Amino acid sequence: MENNRSPLTRVGITGAAGHIGTTLVKGLPPHYTLTLYDRRVVPQDHGRQACPVLIDLSDPEEVPGAFNGLDALIHLAADARPGAPWESVLNNNIIVTYNVFEESRRAGVRRIIFASTNHVLHGYTMGPNPEALDLSFYTEGRIPATLDLAPAPDSLYAVSKLFGEDLGRYYARRFGMQFVALRIGWTVREDDPSIKRGTPAEDYMRAMFLSRRDCAAAFTRALEKQMGEGEFLLAFAISNNDRRVFDLEETRGRLGFNPLDNAEAYFK
């Protein structure tokens, strides 16, 4: 059964001072009222009204009451380095994610949109390091990865994102929350994948690039998608790259996300 309640208009974003956070603040439609959470000052050059909140989400004394009044929460806050050490992953990705989900439940937040990562499957296609691609994926004609493929994390960072996905499944099933996990590709501040031209990361970038426009569109669809109580939705968030290693068809059908950009256009 679909949820016919009022639209999700009061939206919080954790990690709002980061690259994806600032992309969403600028790129989400203007009818969303945003509250921006970060332990750093969120830049104010985004051209829209938004309420900044300085907060350490790993501190259980700071979190209570932080999400009161929100309809939805976009959870971006994390140490996003594939090589992040365990101590940082534990504090910033696992403890923070639990604190955020639990406070969202207490506050009556109806939907969580979780920033997962392409790295949860990159073990199938990884080259010599987490930012390299095994080109035999193309030469051997392997089938693009689908959302039901068993996870193959390439790092502790990826393991922490699988924890977030599974914690979301639990909160959806146990408490009736709506949960969307987006397995995000590779976004860069320059919004130009060709910055990796000639580097060992070039092939991986050409497969995983996510433009700012497509990033904002994916999260907008995650907010607008009609969902039932307790529904869990998993999707890819990458641009329509010719060299992608992920199958976007299921994401198009489930989420209605139709990316417009293509990494190859930047390499001509």
Number of C-alpha atoms within 10 A of each C-alpha: 8 10 12 9 7 7 14 18 16 16 21 28 23 22 24 28 23 18 14 20 23 21 20 22 27 16 18 20 12 12 8 18 18 22 21 24 27 21 15 15 14 21 12 13 9 14 8 12 13 15 12 20 18 13 18 16 25 19 13 13 9 12 18 17 12 18 22 13 13 21 21 25 26 24 24 24 25 22 18 17 14 16 15 14 13 14 9 16 24 19 16 19 26 21 17 22 26 17 17 24 21 15 19 25 18 13 17 15 23 19 28 28 21 26 21 28 24 21 28 23 22 24 19 17 20 20 18 9 15 19 18 18 25 17 13 11 15 14 8 8 8 10 11 13 17 17 16 8 8 10 16 17 22 22 21 20 28 27 20 25 28 20 17 22 23 13 18 27 22 16 21 22 16 10 12 18 25 25 29 27 27 23 21 23 23 22 22 15 13 10 15 18 26 19 15 15 14 9 11 15 17 18 20 26 28 26 24 27 29 30 28 24 17 23 24 22 22 27 23 17 15 26 25 14 19 16 20 14 17 20 20 22 21 20 25 25 32 31 30 23 21 13 18 23 23 22 16 22 14 16 21 14 11 12 21 17 26 19 20 14 19 23 23 16 12 14 13 6
